[in-house]
Amino acid sequence: MISRNDLRLPIINVACTFLVMAKIKHPHSALIDHAGSATVCDAFGLSPQTLHMWRVRGIPQIKRIAFAKMCAERGVAVPADFFEAFETRRSAA
């Protein structure tokens, strides 16, 4: 027979794994900090949850040109490899 404690163990392991994974931030997170979190949310109409996902996964490619333009208007420099994925796709096509 399965006890209640046996059922709780996997849930605890999943929760611990999630907490460790949530601490990993994408390099774009620092760029979002320099531009200002509130500014980014207002400019793109993001919820706090969506902004968090941008910090974890990176700024979506479809939004990077607009994000770079917003940064340029505020005097924030984007890294040289910010558009690297676009350049790779263009050369492959």
N, C-alpha and C positions, 0 to 999 in steps of 0.2 A: 504494500500500500504506500502511496506517495503522501508524504506529510506536507504541511504548509511551508516549512522551511526549505524543502527541496524546490518548491515552486518559486520562492523568492530569490534564490541564489542567481539564476540567470539574469533576472531583472537588475540586480545590483551590479553585475558585471557589465551589462549594457550601459547603465548609467555612468559607470566609471570611465568606460571607453569614450562615451560622448563628451564628458567633461574634459578629457585629455585632448580630444580632437578639436573642441571648440576654442582652445587656447592658441591654436595655430592660425596665424594671420598671414594674409597675402601681402607682398611688398606694396601693393596699392593702398593699403591701410594708412601708411605714413603720408601718402599723397593726399588722401582724403582729410587727414588731420591738418595738413598745411593749408588746404583749400577752405577748411571749416566744415564740420559735420552739418551744422544747421544750414549753411549756404548750399551744400550739395543736396540736402533733403528738399530745400525750397526750390532750387533750380530744376530738379528732376522729378519733383512730386513723390519722393520716396517715403515709405513708412520706416520706422526704426528697424523693423525686422528685415526689410529689403536692404537698408544701409548696412546692417550687420552682415548680410550675405555677400555684399560687395566687398566688405573687409576680409571675409574668409575666402571667397572664391576669386576675387579680383573684379575690376570694373568690366562689365560685359563689353565685348568688342563693338557691338552696335552703338554703344553710348560713348566710346572713347574719343571720337572726334569732337563731339559736343563738350565732353569733360575737359579736353585739352584747350578748347576755345575759352571755356569758363575760367580755367586756370590762368591762361594768358591774360585775360582781362583783369585778373586779380594779382598779377605779377608772380605767380607760382610756376616754376619750371617743371615740366614733365620729364621723366627719365628718357634717355636715348632709345631704349628698347620698348617704349610704351606702345608703339605701333608695329612691333616685330611680327606679330601674327598676321597682320594685314599684308605686310611685305612678302611673307612666306607664301601666302595664298596667291598673291598676284604673280609671283615668279613661277609657281607651279602651273598656273592656268595657261 
